Amino acid sequence: MKSYPKVWFLRHGETEWNAEGRVQGQTESVLSERGRVHAQQQAELMAPILAHNPPCIVSPLKRTRQTADIALGGRDYQTDDRLKEIFAGDWEGHLRADIFKNLPEGITAQSPHMEFYCAAPGGEGFDVFQARVNAFVDTLSEPTVVVAHGLSGQLLRGALCGLSRAELGQLSNRQGCVYVLENGQETVLSVD
């Protein structure tokens, strides 16, 4: 397995659409009150890490920038389009409960989120999505803080840990924590 530098990965806090059960993909939704609490929890965890001045790279979507503004304590950061969430095509903005009524063949309400979103009609699909995120991962050259999304985060974490597609779908997607990826292993920092 290829060697990568240490990465601290933060998923954005809960959004209004997360709370409503809507598919976001690359459509904008803002943090909920609970999402701002998630970002505050991450800020507490990140304070000692940020004291070492690692570069910080963030998805350009609003929910990740809102999270980064809080969790990184006002630090400057760069954005990178390759960290955007998967484009979920025709499903963006729709309630998952409504989508579950007419799913593509082979996808069920119990399918891993990665497989569900990659099956979206008119969407990005797995191969293009994975190539985009892996292109970002291949640029990492020093210990770095990354703020992104649930599924782009699963791909990033999977690349850093050498996981298969099936294993990606089993990764957790917690908000309000920090995933630490080092030497092909993942640990989770949390305030609870």
C-alpha positions, 0 to 999 in steps of 0.5 A: 500500500502507498504511504501517505502523510497523517490526515485529520478529517472532519465531516461537516456538521449536520445541515438543515437537509440532513435533519429533514432526510433530504439528499444533498449531493452538491446542492447547498444546505446550511448548518442546523443549530445541531450542526454548529454544535458539531463544529464547536466540538470539532474546534475543541478537538482541533485546537491542539492540532492546529497549534502545529500549523498544518495546512487546511484544505476544505470542500468549497460547498457552503456547509463545509466552509461553515464548519471549517470557519468554526472548527478551525477557529478562524484559520485560513484554509484553501478550498479544493473542488475535488473534495465536493460531495458526490453529485447525486443527479436527479435525487438532489433536494428530494427526501430519501423517503420518497426516493426509497419508493422507486429505487434502481434495481439492486439498491434497497433502503438498507444499501450502504450510502455509498452504493445508494448515492452512486446509483442516482439517475443522472449522477456522478457514479462511483468511478468518476467520484472515486477518481476525483477524490483519489486525485486529491489524495495523491497530492497530499505531501505533508500532515494535513487537515481536511474538511469535507463530506460523508461520502467524499470522506469515506473515499478519502479515508478508504484511499488512505487506509487501502480499503475495498469498495465494500469496506468503504460502505462500512465506514462510519459517517459521524459528525462532530468528531475528527478522524485521524488517519495515519499509517493505514489506520483510522482512529476517532477523536470525540468529545463524548 
